[in-house]
Amino acid sequence: MILETLDWAIETANSTAGSIRSAKTIRDAIIKTVRGLQSGGADGTEIADLRLLIDDLVDQLRKVEDAQGEIKNALLDAKAEAINFDPVAKIKSRYELFRLGEGDVVFCLRPEHWTEEPMHYVCTQCIDDGIGRPLHR
């Protein structure tokens, strides 16, 4: 699944590059139209053309933005899936660093996992060793 996600992300990025090239072409047409309008030869047709070009540019930029969001989400999913290959990373993903006092740092079970098991702390060495054993007083 990770490899398919990466292939899809690269294909989508290449497609996005095409949208960016289209946006640059539209930008150039807008510049040419605006310069024509500034030189005083404006009529209703040129103004209507300018509005259409701007609408086209907005559409192209939205496509790029949408694609970037999809790529980002897919890569985050691939990263989450990659954690399954590393048992220590899988355990660490359930915890976050927590400061107990002056310089004392432990891992605390993330709140979203409290329904599965009660909130607890784990020493940093245990996490690094791949052991999610709760600390005891």
ZAVO-666455 format. One record per residue: residue number from 1; residue in one letter; x, y, z of N, C-alpha, C, O in turn. Coordinates in Angstrom, 2 decimals, padded with zeros to 5 digits. Last residue first. Example, Ala and Ser with C-alpha at 12.3 -4.5 7.8 and 13.67 -1.06 7.14 Angstrom:
% residues 2
{2, "s", {012.85, -002.25, 007.08}, {013.67, -001.06, 007.14}, {012.90, 000.03, 007.87}, {013.41, 001.14, 008.04}}
{1, "a", {013.19, -005.69, 007.80}, {012.30, -004.50, 007.80}, {013.20, -003.30, 007.80}, {014.24, -003.32, 008.46}}
***
This chain:
% residues 137
{137, "r", {004.66, 003.76, 041.30}, {005.29, 004.60, 042.34}, {005.98, 003.74, 043.34}, {006.56, 004.26, 044.29}}
{136, "h", {005.28, 002.61, 038.01}, {004.65, 002.41, 039.31}, {005.39, 003.28, 040.30}, {006.59, 003.53, 040.17}}
{135, "l", {004.58, 003.04, 034.53}, {005.41, 003.31, 035.70}, {004.59, 003.06, 036.97}, {003.38, 003.28, 037.00}}
{134, "p", {003.63, 000.47, 032.18}, {003.32, 001.65, 033.00}, {004.28, 001.79, 034.18}, {004.74, 000.80, 034.75}}
{133, "r", {005.44, -000.50, 029.34}, {005.05, -000.90, 030.69}, {004.80, 000.36, 031.53}, {005.67, 001.23, 031.60}}
{132, "g", {006.03, -000.87, 026.57}, {005.06, 000.12, 027.02}, {004.55, -000.19, 028.41}, {003.34, -000.14, 028.64}}
{131, "i", {009.08, -001.23, 025.14}, {008.24, -001.77, 026.20}, {007.31, -000.66, 026.67}, {007.78, 000.38, 027.13}}
{130, "g", {011.10, -000.44, 023.47}, {009.89, -001.04, 022.87}, {008.95, -001.66, 023.89}, {008.13, -002.51, 023.55}}
{129, "d", {013.17, 000.96, 024.47}, {013.36, -000.50, 024.39}, {012.17, -001.22, 023.80}, {012.19, -002.44, 023.64}}
{128, "d", {012.04, 003.46, 024.55}, {013.13, 003.22, 023.60}, {013.43, 001.73, 023.42}, {013.88, 001.30, 022.37}}
{127, "i", {010.26, 003.00, 026.68}, {009.74, 003.29, 025.33}, {010.81, 002.99, 024.29}, {010.54, 002.36, 023.27}}
{126, "c", {012.11, 002.68, 028.76}, {011.21, 001.57, 028.40}, {010.64, 001.76, 027.00}, {010.55, 000.81, 026.22}}
{125, "q", {013.28, 005.22, 028.83}, {014.10, 004.06, 028.49}, {013.24, 002.88, 028.06}, {013.58, 002.17, 027.12}}
{124, "t", {011.16, 006.83, 029.66}, {011.72, 007.02, 028.31}, {012.56, 005.83, 027.88}, {012.56, 005.45, 026.71}}
{123, "c", {008.41, 005.20, 031.31}, {009.74, 005.83, 031.32}, {010.31, 005.86, 029.89}, {009.98, 005.02, 029.06}}
{122, "v", {005.06, 006.14, 031.03}, {006.06, 005.12, 030.75}, {007.42, 005.82, 030.72}, {007.54, 006.91, 030.17}}
{121, "y", {001.90, 006.67, 032.66}, {003.19, 007.15, 032.18}, {004.10, 005.94, 031.95}, {003.93, 004.89, 032.56}}
{120, "h", {-001.63, 006.61, 031.78}, {-000.47, 006.22, 032.57}, {000.79, 006.81, 031.94}, {000.75, 007.36, 030.84}}
{119, "m", {-005.10, 006.16, 031.57}, {-003.97, 007.06, 031.42}, {-002.83, 006.61, 032.34}, {-003.05, 006.26, 033.50}}
{118, "p", {-006.23, 002.80, 030.76}, {-006.21, 004.02, 031.57}, {-004.96, 004.87, 031.31}, {-003.92, 004.36, 030.90}}
{117, "e", {-007.12, 001.90, 027.37}, {-006.44, 001.61, 028.63}, {-006.36, 002.91, 029.43}, {-006.41, 003.99, 028.85}}
{116, "e", {-009.00, 002.75, 025.52}, {-008.45, 001.41, 025.40}, {-007.76, 000.96, 026.68}, {-007.81, -000.22, 027.04}}
{115, "t", {-009.52, 005.34, 026.13}, {-010.66, 004.42, 026.12}, {-010.19, 002.96, 026.06}, {-010.89, 002.05, 026.49}}
{114, "w", {-007.11, 006.63, 025.83}, {-007.58, 006.39, 027.19}, {-008.79, 005.48, 027.24}, {-009.08, 004.90, 028.28}}
{113, "h", {-006.20, 007.42, 023.39}, {-006.07, 006.00, 023.70}, {-006.59, 005.65, 025.09}, {-006.52, 004.49, 025.50}}
{112, "e", {-006.39, 010.14, 023.25}, {-007.26, 009.37, 022.35}, {-007.18, 007.86, 022.59}, {-008.00, 007.11, 022.06}}
{111, "p", {-004.37, 011.06, 025.03}, {-005.79, 011.01, 025.45}, {-006.67, 010.17, 024.54}, {-007.62, 009.54, 025.01}}
{110, "r", {-001.41, 009.03, 025.09}, {-002.19, 010.11, 024.47}, {-003.67, 009.94, 024.84}, {-004.17, 008.82, 024.96}}
{109, "l", {000.47, 008.34, 027.96}, {-000.46, 007.80, 026.97}, {-001.31, 008.94, 026.42}, {-001.87, 009.73, 027.18}}
{108, "c", {003.59, 009.93, 028.23}, {002.23, 009.82, 028.74}, {001.35, 009.27, 027.62}, {001.48, 009.68, 026.46}}
{107, "f", {006.95, 009.50, 029.14}, {005.95, 009.45, 028.08}, {004.60, 009.23, 028.74}, {004.47, 008.45, 029.68}}
{106, "v", {008.79, 011.95, 031.03}, {008.29, 010.60, 030.80}, {007.41, 010.65, 029.56}, {007.16, 011.72, 029.00}}
{105, "v", {011.24, 013.86, 032.64}, {010.43, 013.67, 031.44}, {010.06, 012.20, 031.32}, {010.90, 011.32, 031.49}}
{104, "d", {012.34, 016.24, 034.81}, {011.85, 014.86, 034.74}, {010.89, 014.73, 033.56}, {009.86, 015.41, 033.50}}
{103, "g", {013.00, 018.94, 035.02}, {013.86, 018.06, 034.24}, {013.40, 016.62, 034.11}, {014.01, 015.85, 033.37}}
{102, "e", {010.94, 019.33, 037.51}, {012.18, 019.96, 037.04}, {013.06, 018.93, 036.33}, {013.77, 018.16, 036.97}}
{101, "g", {008.28, 017.30, 036.32}, {008.81, 018.31, 037.24}, {010.05, 018.93, 036.64}, {010.18, 019.03, 035.43}}
{100, "l", {007.21, 016.00, 034.09}, {006.66, 015.81, 035.43}, {007.08, 016.91, 036.39}, {006.27, 017.39, 037.18}}
{99, "r", {006.36, 016.46, 030.81}, {007.30, 016.91, 031.84}, {006.63, 016.81, 033.20}, {005.60, 017.44, 033.44}}
{98, "f", {006.01, 014.11, 028.26}, {005.32, 014.84, 029.31}, {006.35, 015.20, 030.39}, {007.12, 014.34, 030.82}}
{97, "l", {005.59, 013.03, 024.90}, {006.47, 013.43, 026.00}, {005.70, 014.31, 026.98}, {004.87, 015.12, 026.60}}
{96, "e", {003.06, 010.57, 024.23}, {003.68, 011.88, 023.96}, {004.55, 012.23, 025.17}, {004.28, 011.80, 026.29}}
{95, "y", {002.08, 007.46, 022.61}, {002.49, 008.28, 023.75}, {003.02, 009.64, 023.28}, {003.38, 009.82, 022.11}}
{94, "r", {001.69, 005.95, 020.40}, {000.57, 006.01, 021.34}, {000.85, 006.97, 022.51}, {-000.05, 007.26, 023.30}}
{93, "s", {004.05, 005.87, 019.07}, {002.99, 006.68, 018.47}, {001.79, 006.83, 019.40}, {000.97, 007.73, 019.23}}
{92, "k", {005.58, 004.01, 020.45}, {005.83, 005.44, 020.67}, {004.70, 006.31, 020.14}, {004.41, 007.36, 020.70}}
{91, "i", {004.60, 001.64, 019.28}, {004.37, 001.91, 020.70}, {004.52, 003.40, 020.98}, {003.68, 003.99, 021.66}}
{90, "k", {005.56, 002.03, 016.67}, {004.13, 001.82, 016.90}, {003.78, 002.10, 018.36}, {002.76, 002.74, 018.64}}
{89, "a", {008.28, 002.16, 017.06}, {007.58, 003.36, 016.58}, {006.08, 003.24, 016.81}, {005.41, 004.23, 017.10}}
{88, "v", {008.66, -000.50, 017.78}, {008.97, 000.56, 018.74}, {008.25, 001.85, 018.34}, {007.69, 002.54, 019.18}}
{87, "p", {007.95, -001.91, 015.42}, {007.17, -002.08, 016.64}, {007.43, -000.99, 017.69}, {006.52, -000.60, 018.41}}
{86, "d", {007.64, -000.92, 012.28}, {008.57, -000.71, 013.38}, {007.80, -000.80, 014.70}, {007.08, 000.13, 015.06}}
{85, "f", {005.60, -001.19, 010.52}, {006.79, -001.99, 010.26}, {007.78, -001.93, 011.42}, {008.67, -002.77, 011.53}}
{84, "n", {003.70, 000.64, 011.29}, {003.41, -000.77, 011.54}, {004.61, -001.67, 011.30}, {004.65, -002.79, 011.81}}
{83, "i", {004.62, 003.01, 010.29}, {004.83, 002.75, 011.71}, {004.60, 001.28, 012.03}, {005.23, 000.72, 012.93}}
{82, "a", {003.62, 003.09, 007.75}, {005.01, 002.68, 007.92}, {005.33, 002.38, 009.38}, {006.22, 001.58, 009.67}}
{81, "e", {001.12, 004.19, 008.15}, {001.21, 002.77, 007.81}, {002.63, 002.25, 008.02}, {002.82, 001.10, 008.42}}
{80, "a", {001.84, 006.82, 008.56}, {001.17, 006.09, 009.64}, {001.26, 004.58, 009.40}, {001.44, 003.80, 010.33}}
{79, "k", {002.84, 007.37, 006.00}, {003.73, 007.45, 007.17}, {003.14, 006.67, 008.34}, {003.86, 005.94, 009.03}}
{78, "a", {000.52, 007.12, 004.52}, {001.64, 006.20, 004.26}, {002.61, 006.19, 005.44}, {003.13, 005.14, 005.83}}
{77, "d", {-000.91, 009.27, 005.58}, {-001.43, 007.91, 005.73}, {-000.32, 006.88, 005.53}, {-000.23, 005.90, 006.26}}
{76, "l", {000.72, 011.33, 004.68}, {000.55, 011.14, 006.13}, {000.01, 009.74, 006.42}, {000.41, 009.11, 007.39}}
{75, "l", {000.33, 010.99, 001.94}, {001.66, 010.75, 002.50}, {001.60, 010.60, 004.02}, {002.35, 009.81, 004.58}}
{74, "a", {-002.38, 011.68, 001.74}, {-001.93, 010.34, 001.34}, {-000.56, 010.01, 001.94}, {-000.33, 008.89, 002.39}}
{73, "n", {-002.32, 014.36, 002.58}, {-003.07, 013.36, 003.34}, {-002.62, 011.95, 003.01}, {-002.49, 011.11, 003.91}}
{72, "k", {-000.70, 015.49, 000.51}, {-000.29, 015.57, 001.92}, {-001.00, 014.49, 002.74}, {-000.35, 013.79, 003.52}}
{71, "i", {-002.31, 014.99, -001.74}, {-000.96, 014.40, -001.64}, {-000.52, 014.38, -000.19}, {-000.02, 013.36, 000.30}}
{70, "e", {-004.54, 016.55, -001.12}, {-004.69, 015.09, -001.29}, {-003.34, 014.39, -001.16}, {-003.24, 013.33, -000.54}}
{69, "g", {-003.38, 019.10, -001.08}, {-004.03, 018.56, 000.12}, {-004.16, 017.05, 000.05}, {-003.93, 016.36, 001.04}}
{68, "q", {-002.54, 019.31, -003.74}, {-001.55, 019.34, -002.67}, {-002.13, 018.77, -001.38}, {-001.45, 018.03, -000.66}}
{67, "a", {-005.01, 019.26, -005.05}, {-004.06, 018.17, -005.26}, {-003.02, 018.13, -004.15}, {-002.66, 017.06, -003.67}}
{66, "d", {-006.07, 021.71, -004.17}, {-006.75, 020.45, -003.86}, {-005.80, 019.27, -003.98}, {-005.77, 018.39, -003.12}}
{65, "e", {-004.18, 023.48, -005.33}, {-004.38, 023.44, -003.88}, {-005.05, 022.14, -003.46}, {-004.62, 021.52, -002.49}}
{64, "v", {-004.58, 022.98, -008.06}, {-003.27, 022.75, -007.46}, {-003.42, 022.60, -005.94}, {-002.84, 021.70, -005.34}}
{63, "k", {-007.25, 023.76, -008.31}, {-006.86, 022.38, -008.63}, {-005.53, 022.04, -007.98}, {-005.36, 020.95, -007.41}}
{62, "r", {-007.00, 026.46, -007.69}, {-007.78, 025.58, -006.80}, {-007.43, 024.11, -007.05}, {-007.34, 023.32, -006.11}}
{61, "l", {-005.55, 027.32, -009.89}, {-004.92, 027.38, -008.58}, {-005.69, 026.53, -007.56}, {-005.08, 025.94, -006.66}}
{60, "q", {-007.47, 026.96, -011.91}, {-006.21, 026.21, -011.95}, {-005.54, 026.19, -010.58}, {-005.03, 025.15, -010.16}}
{59, "d", {-009.44, 028.80, -011.04}, {-009.75, 027.37, -011.15}, {-008.47, 026.53, -011.15}, {-008.40, 025.51, -010.46}}
{58, "v", {-008.03, 031.22, -011.25}, {-008.53, 030.79, -009.94}, {-008.83, 029.29, -009.97}, {-008.50, 028.57, -009.03}}
{57, "l", {-007.70, 031.26, -014.04}, {-006.54, 031.21, -013.15}, {-006.94, 030.71, -011.76}, {-006.26, 029.88, -011.17}}
{56, "d", {-010.34, 031.51, -014.91}, {-009.56, 030.32, -015.28}, {-008.36, 030.15, -014.35}, {-008.03, 029.04, -013.94}}
{55, "d", {-010.93, 034.05, -013.86}, {-011.68, 032.88, -013.40}, {-010.93, 031.58, -013.70}, {-010.88, 030.67, -012.88}}
{54, "i", {-009.13, 035.53, -015.42}, {-008.96, 035.49, -013.96}, {-009.71, 034.30, -013.37}, {-009.20, 033.62, -012.49}}
{53, "l", {-010.27, 035.11, -017.94}, {-008.91, 034.66, -017.66}, {-008.66, 034.56, -016.16}, {-008.05, 033.60, -015.70}}
{52, "l", {-012.73, 036.38, -017.59}, {-012.68, 034.94, -017.86}, {-011.30, 034.37, -017.55}, {-011.17, 033.28, -016.98}}
{51, "r", {-011.87, 039.03, -017.25}, {-012.61, 038.35, -016.18}, {-012.58, 036.84, -016.37}, {-012.41, 036.09, -015.40}}
{50, "l", {-010.71, 039.48, -019.75}, {-009.90, 039.55, -018.55}, {-010.59, 038.82, -017.39}, {-009.95, 038.08, -016.65}}
{49, "d", {-012.95, 039.33, -021.43}, {-011.87, 038.34, -021.56}, {-011.00, 038.30, -020.31}, {-010.61, 037.23, -019.86}}
{48, "a", {-014.28, 041.62, -020.55}, {-014.92, 040.31, -020.35}, {-013.87, 039.19, -020.46}, {-013.90, 038.23, -019.69}}
{47, "i", {-012.42, 043.49, -021.47}, {-012.71, 043.41, -020.03}, {-013.36, 042.07, -019.71}, {-013.03, 041.45, -018.70}}
{46, "e", {-012.57, 043.05, -024.22}, {-011.31, 042.81, -023.52}, {-011.52, 042.69, -022.01}, {-010.88, 041.87, -021.35}}
{45, "t", {-015.27, 043.78, -024.71}, {-014.80, 042.41, -024.98}, {-013.53, 042.11, -024.22}, {-013.40, 041.03, -023.63}}
{44, "g", {-015.47, 046.50, -024.17}, {-016.19, 045.55, -023.33}, {-015.70, 044.12, -023.51}, {-015.72, 043.34, -022.56}}
{43, "d", {-012.15, 047.85, -024.60}, {-013.56, 047.77, -024.95}, {-014.19, 046.68, -024.08}, {-013.48, 046.01, -023.34}}
{42, "a", {-009.29, 049.89, -024.44}, {-010.19, 048.95, -023.79}, {-011.59, 049.01, -024.40}, {-012.12, 050.08, -024.67}}
{41, "g", {-006.80, 051.13, -025.05}, {-007.63, 050.54, -026.09}, {-008.63, 049.55, -025.54}, {-008.82, 048.47, -026.11}}
{40, "g", {-005.05, 052.11, -023.14}, {-006.22, 052.90, -023.51}, {-007.11, 052.28, -024.56}, {-008.12, 052.89, -024.92}}
{39, "s", {-003.09, 050.74, -021.97}, {-002.68, 051.61, -023.09}, {-003.86, 052.38, -023.67}, {-003.70, 053.20, -024.57}}
{38, "q", {-004.39, 049.15, -020.19}, {-003.71, 050.33, -019.67}, {-003.30, 051.29, -020.79}, {-003.17, 052.50, -020.57}}
{37, "l", {-005.23, 047.07, -021.84}, {-006.24, 047.95, -021.23}, {-005.60, 049.25, -020.73}, {-006.20, 050.32, -020.82}}
{36, "g", {-002.77, 045.92, -022.41}, {-003.58, 046.47, -023.50}, {-004.63, 047.43, -022.97}, {-004.90, 048.47, -023.58}}
{35, "r", {-002.08, 045.08, -019.86}, {-001.24, 046.09, -020.53}, {-001.99, 046.73, -021.70}, {-001.86, 047.93, -021.95}}
{34, "v", {-004.09, 043.17, -019.50}, {-004.05, 044.36, -018.64}, {-003.20, 045.45, -019.29}, {-003.58, 046.62, -019.27}}
{33, "t", {-003.33, 041.27, -021.44}, {-004.64, 041.94, -021.53}, {-004.64, 043.22, -020.71}, {-005.14, 044.25, -021.16}}
{32, "k", {-000.81, 040.46, -020.49}, {-000.93, 041.05, -021.84}, {-002.24, 041.84, -021.97}, {-002.25, 042.93, -022.52}}
{31, "i", {-001.58, 039.41, -018.00}, {-000.64, 040.54, -018.07}, {-000.76, 041.25, -019.42}, {-000.82, 042.48, -019.48}}
{30, "i", {-003.20, 037.29, -018.86}, {-003.77, 038.37, -018.05}, {-002.89, 039.61, -018.13}, {-003.38, 040.72, -018.30}}
{29, "a", {-001.31, 035.70, -020.14}, {-002.42, 036.26, -020.94}, {-003.08, 037.42, -020.19}, {-003.48, 038.40, -020.80}}
{28, "d", {000.24, 034.99, -017.93}, {000.85, 035.76, -019.03}, {-000.23, 036.42, -019.90}, {-000.07, 037.56, -020.33}}
{27, "r", {-001.65, 033.48, -016.51}, {-001.09, 034.71, -015.93}, {-000.49, 035.60, -017.01}, {-000.69, 036.81, -017.01}}
{26, "i", {-001.93, 031.34, -018.25}, {-003.07, 032.22, -018.02}, {-002.59, 033.56, -017.44}, {-003.07, 034.62, -017.84}}
{25, "t", {000.60, 030.23, -017.94}, {000.16, 030.67, -019.27}, {-001.00, 031.65, -019.14}, {-001.05, 032.66, -019.84}}
{24, "k", {000.51, 029.57, -015.24}, {001.49, 030.56, -015.71}, {001.11, 031.10, -017.08}, {001.28, 032.29, -017.36}}
{23, "a", {-001.51, 027.65, -015.26}, {-001.71, 028.88, -014.51}, {-000.73, 029.97, -014.96}, {-001.10, 031.14, -015.07}}
{22, "s", {-000.25, 025.65, -016.74}, {-001.45, 026.30, -017.27}, {-001.71, 027.62, -016.58}, {-002.07, 028.61, -017.22}}
{21, "r", {001.75, 024.99, -014.89}, {002.14, 025.54, -016.20}, {000.95, 026.25, -016.84}, {001.11, 027.33, -017.42}}
{20, "i", {000.09, 024.00, -012.88}, {000.90, 025.19, -012.61}, {001.35, 025.82, -013.92}, {001.35, 027.05, -014.05}}
{19, "s", {-000.92, 021.76, -014.14}, {-001.85, 022.83, -013.75}, {-001.09, 024.12, -013.46}, {-001.58, 025.21, -013.77}}
{18, "g", {001.45, 020.30, -014.35}, {000.75, 020.72, -015.56}, {-000.24, 021.84, -015.27}, {-000.37, 022.77, -016.06}}
{17, "a", {001.92, 019.82, -011.66}, {002.89, 020.63, -012.41}, {002.26, 021.13, -013.71}, {002.52, 022.26, -014.13}}
{16, "t", {-000.14, 018.07, -011.14}, {-000.19, 019.41, -010.56}, {000.78, 020.34, -011.27}, {000.48, 021.52, -011.47}}
{15, "s", {000.88, 015.84, -012.37}, {-000.33, 016.44, -012.91}, {-000.47, 017.88, -012.41}, {-000.87, 018.77, -013.15}}
{14, "n", {002.98, 015.34, -010.61}, {003.27, 015.64, -012.02}, {002.08, 016.31, -012.69}, {002.25, 017.24, -013.48}}
{13, "a", {001.49, 014.79, -008.31}, {002.40, 015.95, -008.32}, {002.76, 016.34, -009.75}, {002.83, 017.52, -010.08}}
{12, "t", {000.26, 012.45, -009.15}, {-000.56, 013.62, -008.87}, {000.29, 014.88, -008.86}, {-000.14, 015.93, -009.35}}
{11, "e", {002.52, 010.78, -009.34}, {001.68, 011.03, -010.52}, {000.84, 012.29, -010.33}, {000.71, 013.11, -011.25}}
{10, "i", {003.30, 010.83, -006.64}, {004.20, 011.35, -007.68}, {003.43, 011.66, -008.94}, {003.66, 012.70, -009.56}}
{9, "a", {001.09, 009.64, -005.42}, {001.49, 011.00, -005.03}, {002.39, 011.62, -006.09}, {002.26, 012.80, -006.41}}
{8, "w", {001.12, 007.08, -006.58}, {-000.02, 007.98, -006.81}, {000.37, 009.42, -006.51}, {000.02, 010.33, -007.27}}
{7, "d", {003.53, 006.12, -005.50}, {003.36, 006.24, -006.95}, {002.24, 007.21, -007.29}, {002.39, 008.06, -008.17}}
{6, "l", {002.83, 006.16, -002.76}, {003.93, 007.01, -003.26}, {003.84, 007.20, -004.77}, {004.05, 008.30, -005.27}}
{5, "t", {000.78, 004.28, -002.76}, {000.51, 005.65, -002.33}, {001.58, 006.60, -002.86}, {001.29, 007.69, -003.34}}
{4, "e", {002.16, 002.00, -003.51}, {001.09, 002.50, -004.38}, {000.77, 003.96, -004.04}, {000.53, 004.77, -004.94}}
{3, "l", {003.84, 001.74, -001.29}, {004.41, 001.99, -002.61}, {003.38, 002.53, -003.59}, {003.67, 003.41, -004.39}}
{2, "i", {001.96, 001.25, 000.74}, {002.82, 002.43, 000.80}, {003.38, 002.76, -000.58}, {003.40, 003.92, -000.99}}
{1, "m", {000.82, -001.19, 000.00}, {000.00, 000.00, 000.00}, {000.86, 001.26, 000.00}, {000.53, 002.23, -000.67}}
***
